[in-house]
Amino acid sequence: MVPPPSARPAVLPNDRFNARGMPIRELRDELRTIPNLRNVVAVTATILQSYGVVIAAAVINTWWSYVLAFFLMARGHVCLNILAHEAAHRLLFSNRRANDLVGRFVGYSSYTATMAYRRAHFAHHRDEMGPDEPDMALYTGYPISKASWRRKLRRDLTGQSAYKNFVVLGTAIRARKAEALMILGLHVVMLGAAIAVQRPFAYLVWILSWSTLWKFSNRLRAIAEHGGMIRSRDRRETTHVIRQSLLARYWMVPYHTGWHLAHHADMAVPWTNLPRLHDELVASGWITPELEYPSYRAFWRQCSSGAERGPSLQATGNSQLAM
């Protein structure tokens, strides 16, 4: 699934980018400005999308309110994890203490040890697909057969993948790891509050949505970022480019997460400026039309085709509704 050399012209460095696509001089300083006020809004919106949705379901307290919250929380967990990712990069707030405090809260809410994730994630950015890649098992082997693709997604949707995560979390709790204990403490409080107001289904919705819909969504997103790529100094060989649609940006890649090659070109650029960085790289000729998949659906079909092909199916995919 690695794009051919013809799709990766050697147009850099120039007066705005170095050879690996990282912005330089004034452009770099502009793009790396952290939007503190906008991130206050983003954090508030994410809390409303997650905690607010489940609290509303508990107040209504009908079967349909819990079912609706179960589906909406798929996006709620996506948003919590994306903001924890921003905090792991120290891009949520320019004040380091505020960044880490909020980052821990949103991460712990979605069962993510934010500080431990930071250490592992930086290894991912230092050398994608290298010997220290923390998610190698998730990215390798594509394209795969349709049967294998269905098995992977079925494990996510039925909670089998989540069970493995909870086993790891339980091991860390027994070892008295600080972050694991903090995650446990937060979720004991959440469960206790739900029981205290006689709404235990509220917490059940929270954990079940994470264990099924979010795990399913997270795999689809992660594979769309790096599935089937290789270790390389040219990040166009490590990271995919997929056209962003409104539906995908709402459900699976909010906060501009889908501009992932731009994120890997400069991981110090906050989410608000990733579309601009992407556009600048397109204008430079470094990101070419041949690199771009027309939609997430087109990419996933290729992942499960069982045949090695590049992204050059643009002509046949442009008319499809992108996810």
C-alpha positions in Angstrom: 0.0 0.0 0.0 3.1 2.2 -0.2 2.7 4.9 -3.0 5.1 4.5 -6.0 8.0 6.9 -6.5 6.1 8.7 -9.2 3.7 9.9 -6.6 6.5 11.2 -4.3 8.4 13.9 -6.3 11.6 15.3 -4.7 10.4 18.9 -4.6 11.8 19.8 -1.1 13.6 21.5 0.5 12.5 25.0 -0.4 12.1 28.3 1.3 9.2 27.1 3.5 9.9 23.4 4.2 12.9 21.2 4.9 13.4 18.0 3.0 11.1 16.0 5.2 8.1 18.4 5.0 8.6 20.3 8.2 7.9 24.0 8.0 10.8 26.4 8.6 11.3 30.1 9.6 8.2 32.3 9.9 5.8 29.6 8.7 6.8 27.2 11.4 6.3 29.9 14.1 2.8 30.7 12.8 1.7 27.2 12.5 2.9 26.2 16.0 1.0 28.8 17.9 -1.2 27.0 20.5 -4.9 28.3 20.4 -5.6 28.4 24.1 -9.1 30.0 23.9 -10.2 27.7 21.1 -9.1 24.7 23.0 -11.1 25.8 26.0 -14.1 25.7 23.7 -13.0 22.3 22.4 -12.6 20.8 25.9 -16.0 22.2 26.9 -17.7 20.8 23.8 -16.1 17.4 24.3 -17.2 17.3 27.9 -20.8 18.1 26.8 -20.5 15.5 24.0 -19.4 12.8 26.5 -20.4 13.5 30.1 -23.3 15.7 29.0 -24.8 13.1 26.7 -24.8 10.4 29.4 -26.1 12.7 32.1 -28.9 13.7 29.7 -29.8 10.0 29.1 -29.9 9.4 32.9 -32.2 12.4 33.4 -34.6 11.2 30.7 -34.1 7.6 31.9 -35.8 5.7 29.1 -34.5 2.8 27.0 -34.2 5.0 23.9 -32.2 7.7 25.7 -29.6 5.1 26.8 -29.5 3.6 23.3 -29.0 7.1 21.8 -26.3 7.9 24.3 -24.6 4.6 23.5 -24.2 5.6 19.9 -23.4 9.3 20.6 -20.7 8.2 23.0 -18.8 6.6 20.1 -18.0 10.2 19.1 -17.6 11.3 22.7 -14.8 8.8 23.3 -13.2 9.8 20.0 -13.1 13.4 21.1 -11.8 12.6 24.6 -9.0 10.6 23.1 -8.1 13.2 20.5 -7.8 15.9 23.1 -5.7 13.6 25.2 -3.5 13.1 22.1 -3.1 16.9 21.8 -2.2 17.1 25.5 0.4 14.3 25.0 2.0 16.5 22.4 1.8 19.5 24.8 -0.4 21.3 22.3 -3.7 21.6 24.3 -2.6 24.6 26.4 0.6 26.7 26.4 0.6 26.4 30.2 2.2 23.0 30.8 0.5 22.3 34.1 -3.0 23.1 32.6 -2.1 21.1 29.6 -1.2 18.0 31.6 -4.1 18.4 34.1 -6.8 18.6 31.4 -5.0 16.0 29.3 -5.0 13.5 32.2 -8.7 14.1 32.9 -9.9 13.6 29.3 -7.6 10.7 28.8 -8.5 9.0 32.1 -12.1 9.5 31.3 -11.6 7.2 28.3 -9.3 4.7 30.0 -6.1 6.2 28.6 -3.0 6.7 30.8 -2.1 10.0 29.2 1.5 10.3 30.4 2.4 6.7 29.6 0.7 7.2 26.2 2.9 10.3 25.7 6.1 8.2 26.1 4.9 5.5 23.7 3.5 7.9 21.2 6.7 9.9 20.9 8.4 6.6 20.0 5.9 6.3 17.2 6.7 9.8 15.9 10.5 9.4 16.2 10.6 6.4 13.8 7.3 5.2 12.3 7.3 1.5 11.8 10.8 1.3 13.4 11.9 -1.2 16.0 10.3 0.8 18.9 6.9 1.3 17.1 4.3 0.7 19.8 1.5 -0.1 17.3 3.3 -2.3 14.8 0.9 -5.1 15.1 -2.0 -2.8 14.3 -0.4 -1.5 11.1 1.4 -4.4 9.4 0.1 -7.0 7.0 -2.2 -4.9 4.9 -3.9 -5.5 2.5 -5.6 -8.5 4.1 -8.3 -10.9 3.1 -11.9 -9.9 3.6 -12.3 -12.8 6.0 -9.4 -11.5 8.2 -10.8 -8.0 8.0 -14.2 -9.1 9.2 -12.6 -11.1 12.1 -10.7 -8.0 13.3 -13.7 -5.7 13.2 -15.9 -8.4 14.8 -13.4 -8.7 17.7 -13.7 -4.9 18.2 -17.5 -4.7 18.0 -18.0 -7.6 20.4 -15.7 -6.3 23.1 -12.9 -8.9 22.7 -10.3 -6.2 21.9 -11.5 -4.1 24.8 -11.2 -7.0 27.2 -7.5 -7.3 26.4 -7.1 -3.6 27.2 -8.8 -4.0 30.5 -6.6 -7.0 31.4 -3.6 -4.7 30.9 -5.2 -2.0 33.0 -6.0 -4.5 35.7 -2.4 -5.7 35.7 -1.2 -2.1 36.1 -3.6 -1.5 38.9 -2.4 -4.6 40.8 1.2 -3.3 40.3 0.0 0.0 41.8 1.0 2.1 38.8 0.1 5.7 39.5 -1.9 6.4 36.4 -3.8 3.1 36.5 -4.8 3.9 40.1 -6.0 7.4 39.0 -8.0 5.9 36.1 -9.6 3.4 38.6 -10.3 6.1 41.0 -12.1 8.3 38.5 -14.2 5.4 37.2 -15.1 4.3 40.7 -16.4 7.8 41.3 -18.3 7.8 38.0 -19.9 4.4 38.8 -20.6 5.3 42.4 -22.4 8.5 41.3 -24.5 6.6 38.7 -25.5 4.1 41.4 -26.1 6.8 44.0 -28.7 8.5 41.7 -30.2 5.1 40.8 -29.0 5.3 37.2 -26.4 2.5 36.8 -27.2 2.2 33.1 -25.5 5.6 32.6 -22.1 4.1 33.4 -22.9 0.9 31.6 -23.5 3.0 28.4 -20.1 4.7 29.0 -18.1 1.6 29.2 -20.0 -0.4 26.7 -19.7 2.3 24.0 -16.0 2.5 24.6 -15.6 -1.3 24.5 -17.4 -1.7 21.2 -18.1 1.3 19.0 -15.0 3.2 20.0 -12.7 0.3 19.6 -14.2 -0.4 16.1 -13.8 3.3 15.1 -10.3 3.5 16.5 -9.1 0.6 14.5 -10.6 2.0 11.3 -8.9 5.3 11.9 -5.5 3.9 12.9 -5.3 1.7 9.9 -6.3 4.7 7.7 -3.3 6.5 9.1 -0.5 3.9 8.7 -1.9 0.6 7.6 0.3 -1.3 5.2 3.0 1.4 5.2 6.8 1.0 5.8 9.7 2.4 7.8 11.1 5.3 5.8 12.6 8.8 6.2 10.1 9.9 3.6 6.9 10.2 5.6 4.8 9.8 2.5 5.8 6.1 2.8 4.8 5.9 6.4 1.5 7.8 6.5 -1.6 7.9 4.3 -3.5 10.8 2.9 -7.3 10.5 2.8 -9.8 13.1 1.6 -11.8 14.5 4.5 -15.6 14.5 4.4 -18.0 16.2 6.9 -19.4 12.8 8.0 -15.9 11.4 8.7 -14.8 14.5 10.5 -17.9 14.3 12.7 -17.8 10.7 13.7 -14.3 9.4 13.4 -11.7 12.2 12.9 -12.9 15.4 14.5 -10.5 18.2 15.5 -8.7 17.8 12.1 -7.2 14.4 13.1 -7.6 13.2 9.5 -4.9 15.5 8.2 -2.4 12.9 9.5 0.5 13.3 7.1 0.6 17.0 8.0 0.7 15.9 11.7 3.6 13.7 11.1 5.4 16.3 9.0 5.5 18.5 12.1 4.1 17.0 15.3 4.4 20.4 17.0 1.6 21.9 15.0 -1.7 22.0 16.9 -4.9 20.6 15.4 -6.3 24.0 14.4 -3.5 24.5 11.9 -3.2 21.0 10.3 -5.5 21.9 7.4 -3.3 24.9 6.6 -0.1 22.9 6.8 -1.6 20.2 4.6 -2.6 22.9 2.0 0.9 24.4 2.1 2.4 20.9 1.5 0.0 20.4 -1.4 1.0 23.8 -2.8 4.7 22.9 -2.6 4.0 19.8 -4.7 5.2 17.4 -1.9 1.7 16.1 -1.4 0.4 15.1 -4.8 -3.1 14.1 -6.0 -1.8 10.5 -6.6 -1.2 10.2 -2.8 -4.7 10.9 -1.8 -7.4 8.3 -1.4 -10.8 9.7 -2.4 -12.6 8.5 0.8 -12.2 6.3 3.9 -14.5 3.7 2.3 -12.3 3.5 -0.7 -9.2 3.0 1.5 -10.9 0.3 3.6 -12.0 -1.6 0.6 -8.4 -1.6 -0.6 -7.2 -2.7 2.9 -9.4 -5.8 2.6 -8.8 -6.5 -1.0 -6.0 -9.0 -0.3 -4.0 -7.4 -3.2 -1.2 -4.9 -3.2 -2.3 -1.6 -4.8 -1.5 2.0 -4.3 -3.9 5.0 -3.8 -4.3 5.7 -7.5 -8.0 4.7 -7.7 -9.0 8.3 -7.5 -10.7 8.3 -10.9 -13.1 5.6 -9.9 -13.7 6.8 -6.3 -14.5 10.5 -6.6 -18.2 10.0 -7.1 -18.6 7.9 -4.0 -20.0 9.3 -0.7 -16.9 9.6 1.5 -17.2 8.5 5.0 
